[in-house]
């Protein structure tokens, strides 16, 4: 793992934290109702990393299975949502952008579940739009550009 390409992710109380090494695999907004409920936000932004790029440096997060094959990690002390895993996207974890020490380092390239977008939310970017998932299931994805703003 390359130390100078490390990204820090942590919960609000900083008891659950990770270091992520190298380039991310994917960045996307998610507009689905499940992510809204899991985070309490109008939409979510995820940044994907391969599991071999992830180092846990704090204590283990609590894990919740939100639907079959979908797990979400969060801090059981402060409640911060930290990541999402999909059993159909093996060996990758998708961290919530707001948990990064430097969230400005990642520009979302996709909008997932656009059909579920809240009607009052206006989108004025050039990110690709998808009515469903933005990452094909059972496939790994091309890289994203960290530090692209």
C-alpha positions, 0 to 999 in steps of 0.5 A: 500500500502506498502511504502518500495516496492514503485517504482517511475516513471516520465517524463523527466521534472518530472511534471507527476509522479507516485508511484507504490506499490508492485510487478509488474504483467508482463515485456516484450519487445515489437517489434511492429510498433505501440510501435516504433512509440509511443516511437521513439525507436527500441523496447519498454520495458513495466512493468505492474502493477494493477491499484490499485497499482498506485498512481498519485503524479504529474499532470495528463498525456495527453492520446492518443488513438493510436488504438481502445481500446489502450490508451497511457499516456504521458507528454504534456510538455516534450513529454515523453511516460509513459504508455500503456493501453489495454481495453482487459487487464482491471485494468492494466497499462503498464509503459515504463521501461525508465521512472522508477527511477530504471529501473534495478529493472525489467528484461523483461521475454517476447518478444512480436510481434517478427514477427515485430522485426527489422532485424538488432536487435539481441536477446541473452536472454532467455526471452520467444518469442511470435509472437503476444501479450505476455499477453493473452487478457482478462486474468490477468497474473502471477507476475514478479520478481522486482529486478531480474537482 
